[in-house]
């Protein structure tokens, strides 16, 4: 989500009447460095924010973006590297796949930019169906889309798409309930074949850090660099400052005796690093009762076990499902022995839990590295 944050920040600086080009990977068959949903913004001065490949396609996309910016018409370009690894204009792409990229003009008021804002800023779930192949003599155009917010019935976007494809809305709602993040679907309408990419947009990981000590600084900074939203909480005024945490979304000062209600959704990770037994003990019940997909606690395993035992003996009871989300000590076993390497260890574990991976070496993985669907 880092590229979305960067794209939104750059679009916000566009002056009235100024446009840029948004490039989106809409389909991938075979192997590719970036998956469908990857985005890049190209400005009129050829500035680029985000990526759509490992660096091998960007130069060509920049050239094609100039034409789209001039005509104002959205286009889909195909890069086929299945026959020869040097087949794409001598770009030497190492991946063997067919990649399709949608280029469209945007400004600060574009519906796709508004949708990305709702996802990134408001933490809303959104499903989008975008037309990527309109056929010949079609009444609809490439780049038109309909948007469904929070699996609601209300449509945002081009209702004209429902005339040739009346089932499009229902299919998008069905897609919203599936696990796939991206699919291409074709509809036969008379002589024409209309092709759509269905995309599920989800908010970035929200990292809640409780405890603003020295080891929280690199954790917050690295999480921000990943594109995650970060909030830091502590009861010490000198620790919760903008100077110490310049990149976080929020730095909140807690009352020493305040009971913390953790507002966490299913894309929230919680890390308890208070370095204070009583504060961790007071916060663990709230963390375990939240919807967070990951809960990490610093400190020895026996320390956390003692906290849980004390709660189970005379306080709230925790079921096995809740306890399974608790990782203590937090982090993967990479030998972290400094604030920075410990932060890397914790973030790697959060990412592995998010993607349902075991965090082992990729060389030992027999399945594909990326889940394409």
C-alpha positions as CSV (number, residue, x, y, z in Angstrom):
1,X,0.0,0.0,0.0
2,X,3.0,2.3,0.1
3,X,2.5,3.2,-3.6
4,X,-1.1,4.1,-3.0
5,X,-0.1,6.4,-0.2
6,X,2.5,8.0,-2.5
7,X,0.1,8.2,-5.4
8,X,-2.6,9.9,-3.3
9,X,-0.1,12.4,-1.9
10,X,1.1,13.3,-5.4
11,X,-2.4,13.6,-6.9
12,X,-3.3,15.9,-4.0
13,X,-0.7,18.4,-5.3
14,X,-2.2,18.6,-8.9
15,X,-3.5,22.0,-9.6
16,X,-6.9,22.7,-11.2
17,X,-7.0,21.3,-14.8
18,X,-3.8,19.3,-14.3
19,X,-3.9,15.6,-15.1
20,X,-1.7,12.6,-14.6
21,X,-1.7,9.1,-15.9
22,X,-2.5,6.1,-13.6
23,X,-1.0,2.8,-14.7
24,X,-2.6,-0.3,-13.2
25,X,-1.6,-4.0,-13.7
26,X,-5.0,-5.5,-14.6
27,X,-4.0,-9.0,-15.7
28,X,-1.1,-11.4,-15.4
29,X,-0.8,-14.8,-17.0
30,X,2.3,-16.7,-16.0
31,X,5.1,-15.1,-14.1
32,X,5.5,-11.4,-13.2
33,X,7.2,-9.3,-10.6
34,X,4.1,-7.3,-9.8
35,X,0.6,-8.8,-9.4
36,X,-2.8,-7.3,-10.6
37,X,-3.6,-4.2,-8.6
38,X,0.0,-2.8,-8.7
39,X,-0.1,0.9,-9.6
40,X,2.1,3.7,-10.8
41,X,1.3,7.4,-11.3
42,X,3.0,9.3,-14.2
43,X,2.9,13.0,-14.1
44,X,3.2,15.4,-17.1
45,X,6.9,16.0,-16.2
46,X,7.5,12.2,-16.4
47,X,7.7,11.9,-12.6
48,X,6.8,8.3,-11.5
49,X,5.3,7.2,-8.2
50,X,4.9,3.4,-7.6
51,X,5.9,0.6,-10.0
52,X,4.2,-1.9,-12.3
53,X,7.1,-4.2,-12.8
54,X,10.6,-4.9,-11.5
55,X,11.9,-1.9,-13.3
56,X,11.9,-3.4,-16.8
57,X,8.6,-2.0,-18.1
58,X,8.5,1.4,-16.5
59,X,10.5,3.2,-19.3
60,X,8.1,2.0,-21.9
61,X,5.1,2.8,-19.8
62,X,6.3,6.3,-19.4
63,X,6.4,6.7,-23.2
64,X,2.9,5.3,-23.7
65,X,1.6,7.5,-20.9
66,X,2.5,10.6,-22.9
67,X,0.0,9.5,-25.6
68,X,-2.7,8.7,-23.1
69,X,-2.2,12.1,-21.5
70,X,-2.5,13.8,-24.9
71,X,-5.6,11.9,-26.1
72,X,-7.3,11.5,-22.7
73,X,-8.5,8.1,-23.8
74,X,-7.7,5.1,-21.5
75,X,-5.8,2.2,-23.1
76,X,-4.7,-1.3,-22.2
77,X,-1.2,-2.3,-23.3
78,X,0.0,-5.9,-23.4
79,X,3.5,-7.1,-22.7
80,X,4.1,-10.7,-23.7
81,X,7.4,-12.3,-22.5
82,X,6.4,-16.0,-22.9
83,X,8.1,-16.6,-26.2
84,X,11.5,-15.0,-25.5
85,X,12.8,-13.4,-22.4
86,X,14.1,-10.5,-24.6
87,X,10.9,-10.2,-26.5
88,X,9.6,-6.9,-25.1
89,X,11.3,-4.2,-27.1
90,X,14.7,-5.5,-25.9
91,X,13.8,-4.8,-22.3
92,X,15.3,-8.0,-21.1
93,X,12.4,-9.0,-18.9
94,X,13.4,-12.1,-16.9
95,X,9.8,-13.0,-16.1
96,X,7.9,-15.3,-18.4
97,X,4.3,-14.0,-18.5
98,X,1.7,-11.9,-20.3
99,X,1.1,-8.6,-18.4
100,X,-1.7,-6.2,-19.3
101,X,-1.5,-2.6,-18.0
102,X,-4.4,-0.1,-18.0
103,X,-3.3,3.6,-18.5
104,X,-5.9,6.3,-17.8
105,X,-5.9,10.0,-17.0
106,X,-6.7,11.1,-13.5
107,X,-7.0,14.2,-11.4
108,X,-7.8,15.0,-7.8
109,X,-11.5,14.4,-8.5
110,X,-11.3,11.1,-10.4
111,X,-13.6,8.4,-9.1
112,X,-10.7,5.9,-8.9
113,X,-8.7,8.4,-6.8
114,X,-11.8,8.9,-4.5
115,X,-12.1,5.1,-4.2
116,X,-8.4,4.7,-3.2
117,X,-8.8,7.5,-0.6
118,X,-11.7,5.7,1.0
119,X,-9.7,2.5,1.2
120,X,-6.5,4.0,2.5
121,X,-7.8,6.8,4.6
122,X,-11.2,5.7,5.7
123,X,-10.3,2.0,5.9
124,X,-13.3,1.0,3.7
125,X,-13.5,-2.3,1.7
126,X,-14.3,-1.6,-2.0
127,X,-14.9,-3.8,-5.0
128,X,-14.3,-2.5,-8.5
129,X,-15.2,-3.8,-12.0
130,X,-13.2,-2.0,-14.7
131,X,-13.7,-2.5,-18.4
132,X,-10.4,-3.4,-20.0
133,X,-11.6,-4.7,-23.4
134,X,-14.6,-3.1,-25.1
135,X,-14.5,-4.8,-28.5
136,X,-15.3,-2.9,-31.8
137,X,-18.0,-0.3,-32.1
138,X,-19.0,-0.6,-28.4
139,X,-21.1,2.0,-26.7
140,X,-18.9,1.7,-23.6
141,X,-15.2,2.6,-23.3
142,X,-12.1,1.1,-21.8
143,X,-11.5,2.4,-18.3
144,X,-15.2,2.8,-17.3
145,X,-16.0,1.1,-14.0
146,X,-18.5,0.5,-11.4
147,X,-17.7,0.5,-7.7
148,X,-19.4,-1.2,-4.8
149,X,-18.5,0.0,-1.3
150,X,-18.6,-2.2,1.7
151,X,-20.6,-4.9,-0.2
152,X,-23.5,-2.4,-0.4
153,X,-26.1,-2.3,-3.1
154,X,-25.3,1.3,-4.1
155,X,-23.2,1.7,-7.3
156,X,-20.7,4.4,-7.7
157,X,-19.4,5.0,-11.2
158,X,-20.6,4.4,-14.7
159,X,-24.1,2.9,-14.7
160,X,-24.0,2.8,-18.5
161,X,-22.0,-0.5,-18.1
162,X,-25.2,-2.1,-16.7
163,X,-27.0,-1.7,-20.0
164,X,-24.8,-4.2,-22.0
165,X,-24.0,-6.3,-18.9
166,X,-27.0,-6.1,-16.5
167,X,-25.6,-8.9,-14.3
168,X,-22.4,-7.0,-13.7
169,X,-23.5,-5.6,-10.3
170,X,-24.6,-9.0,-8.9
171,X,-21.4,-10.6,-10.1
172,X,-19.4,-7.9,-8.4
173,X,-21.3,-8.5,-5.1
174,X,-20.5,-12.2,-5.5
175,X,-16.9,-11.4,-6.1
176,X,-16.9,-9.3,-2.9
177,X,-17.7,-12.4,-0.9
178,X,-14.9,-14.5,-2.4
179,X,-11.3,-14.7,-1.4
180,X,-9.8,-13.7,-4.7
181,X,-8.3,-10.2,-4.9
182,X,-8.4,-9.9,-8.7
183,X,-10.2,-11.7,-11.6
184,X,-10.7,-11.1,-15.3
185,X,-14.3,-11.9,-16.5
186,X,-15.6,-11.9,-20.0
187,X,-19.2,-11.3,-21.1
188,X,-20.5,-12.1,-24.5
189,X,-23.0,-9.4,-25.6
190,X,-24.2,-10.2,-29.2
191,X,-21.1,-9.9,-31.4
192,X,-19.0,-8.1,-28.9
193,X,-17.0,-9.6,-26.0
194,X,-16.6,-7.2,-23.0
195,X,-13.8,-8.0,-20.6
196,X,-13.6,-6.7,-17.0
197,X,-11.1,-6.9,-14.3
198,X,-12.7,-7.4,-10.9
199,X,-10.6,-6.0,-8.1
200,X,-11.0,-6.1,-4.3
201,X,-9.3,-3.2,-2.5
202,X,-8.5,-3.5,1.1
203,X,-7.1,-1.0,3.6
204,X,-3.4,-1.2,4.6
205,X,-2.3,-3.1,7.7
206,X,-2.9,-0.9,10.8
207,X,-0.1,-1.4,13.3
208,X,-0.9,-0.4,16.9
209,X,2.2,0.0,19.0
210,X,1.8,0.2,22.8
211,X,5.0,1.5,24.3
212,X,7.1,4.3,22.8
213,X,10.5,3.2,24.0
214,X,13.7,3.2,21.8
215,X,12.7,-0.1,20.2
216,X,9.4,1.3,19.1
217,X,11.0,3.9,16.9
218,X,12.5,1.6,14.2
219,X,9.4,-0.6,14.4
220,X,7.1,2.4,13.6
221,X,9.5,3.7,10.9
222,X,9.9,0.5,9.1
223,X,6.1,-0.2,9.2
224,X,5.5,3.2,7.7
225,X,8.0,2.5,4.9
226,X,6.0,-0.7,4.1
227,X,3.0,1.5,3.6
228,X,1.2,0.5,6.8
229,X,-0.8,2.9,8.9
230,X,0.9,3.3,12.3
231,X,-0.4,4.5,15.7
232,X,1.8,4.7,18.8
233,X,0.5,4.9,22.4
234,X,2.4,5.6,25.6
235,X,1.7,7.3,29.0
236,X,5.0,9.2,29.0
237,X,4.8,12.7,27.4
238,X,8.4,12.9,26.5
239,X,8.2,9.7,24.5
240,X,5.1,10.3,22.4
241,X,6.4,13.2,20.3
242,X,6.5,14.1,16.6
243,X,10.2,14.3,16.8
244,X,10.6,10.7,17.9
245,X,7.8,9.4,15.6
246,X,7.8,11.7,12.5
247,X,6.2,9.1,10.2
248,X,3.3,7.7,12.3
249,X,-0.3,8.5,11.6
250,X,-1.0,9.1,15.3
251,X,1.0,9.4,18.5
252,X,-1.3,9.3,21.4
253,X,-0.6,10.1,25.1
254,X,-2.4,7.8,27.4
255,X,-3.4,8.4,31.0
256,X,-1.3,6.2,33.3
257,X,-4.4,4.5,34.7
258,X,-6.5,4.6,31.5
259,X,-8.2,1.4,30.3
260,X,-7.4,1.0,26.6
261,X,-10.1,0.0,24.3
262,X,-8.3,-1.1,21.1
263,X,-10.2,-0.1,18.0
264,X,-8.9,-2.9,15.8
265,X,-10.3,-4.4,12.6
266,X,-9.3,-7.6,10.9
267,X,-6.3,-6.0,9.2
268,X,-4.9,-4.7,12.5
269,X,-1.7,-5.9,14.2
270,X,-1.0,-5.1,17.8
271,X,2.4,-5.1,19.4
272,X,2.8,-4.7,23.2
273,X,6.2,-3.3,24.0
274,X,5.6,-1.4,27.2
275,X,8.5,-3.1,29.1
276,X,6.3,-2.9,32.1
277,X,4.6,-6.0,33.5
278,X,1.6,-4.3,34.9
279,X,0.8,-2.3,31.8
280,X,1.2,-5.3,29.5
281,X,-1.0,-7.3,31.9
282,X,-3.7,-4.6,31.8
283,X,-3.6,-4.4,27.9
284,X,-3.6,-8.1,27.0
285,X,-7.3,-8.6,27.7
286,X,-8.3,-5.8,25.4
287,X,-5.9,-7.0,22.7
288,X,-7.2,-10.6,22.9
289,X,-10.8,-9.4,22.7
290,X,-10.2,-7.3,19.6
291,X,-10.5,-8.3,16.0
292,X,-6.7,-7.9,15.4
293,X,-5.2,-10.7,13.2
294,X,-1.9,-10.5,15.1
295,X,-1.0,-9.7,18.7
296,X,2.7,-9.7,19.6
297,X,4.2,-9.2,23.1
298,X,7.8,-8.5,23.8
299,X,9.6,-10.2,26.6
300,X,10.3,-13.9,27.6
301,X,7.8,-16.5,26.9
302,X,7.5,-17.3,30.7
303,X,6.6,-13.7,31.4
304,X,3.6,-13.7,29.1
305,X,2.6,-17.1,30.3
306,X,2.6,-15.8,33.9
307,X,0.4,-12.9,32.8
308,X,-2.1,-15.2,31.1
309,X,-2.1,-17.6,34.1
310,X,-2.9,-14.7,36.4
311,X,-5.8,-13.6,34.2
312,X,-7.1,-17.1,33.8
313,X,-7.0,-17.6,37.6
314,X,-8.8,-14.4,38.6
315,X,-9.8,-12.4,35.6
316,X,-11.0,-12.7,32.1
317,X,-10.9,-16.1,30.4
318,X,-9.5,-16.5,26.9
319,X,-10.5,-19.1,24.4
320,X,-8.0,-21.0,22.2
321,X,-8.8,-19.0,19.1
322,X,-7.9,-15.7,20.8
323,X,-4.8,-17.2,22.3
324,X,-3.6,-18.5,18.9
325,X,-3.2,-14.9,17.7
326,X,-0.8,-14.1,20.5
327,X,2.8,-14.3,19.6
328,X,5.3,-14.1,22.5
329,X,8.1,-13.5,22.2
330,X,7.0,-11.5,19.1
331,X,9.0,-12.0,15.9
332,X,10.6,-14.6,13.7
333,X,13.8,-16.3,14.8
334,X,16.3,-14.3,12.7
335,X,18.7,-13.5,15.5
336,X,17.5,-10.0,16.1
337,X,19.6,-8.4,18.8
338,X,19.2,-4.6,18.2
339,X,16.1,-2.4,18.0
340,X,16.3,-2.4,14.2
341,X,16.7,-6.1,13.7
342,X,14.1,-6.9,16.3
343,X,11.7,-4.6,14.4
344,X,12.5,-6.4,11.2
345,X,11.8,-9.7,13.0
346,X,8.4,-8.5,14.3
347,X,7.3,-7.0,11.0
348,X,8.4,-10.2,9.1
349,X,6.2,-12.3,11.4
350,X,3.3,-10.0,11.0
351,X,3.6,-10.2,7.2
352,X,3.9,-14.0,7.4
353,X,0.7,-14.3,9.5
354,X,-1.1,-11.8,7.2
355,X,-0.3,-14.0,4.1
356,X,-0.7,-17.3,6.0
357,X,2.9,-18.3,5.4
358,X,5.3,-20.0,7.8
359,X,8.2,-17.5,7.3
360,X,10.6,-20.2,6.1
361,X,13.2,-19.9,3.3
362,X,11.8,-19.4,-0.2
363,X,14.2,-22.0,-1.5
364,X,12.3,-24.7,0.5
365,X,8.9,-23.6,-0.9
366,X,7.5,-26.0,-3.5
367,X,4.4,-23.9,-4.3
368,X,4.6,-20.7,-6.4
369,X,6.0,-17.6,-4.5
370,X,3.0,-15.5,-5.3
371,X,-0.7,-16.4,-5.0
372,X,-1.9,-15.1,-8.4
373,X,-5.6,-15.6,-7.6
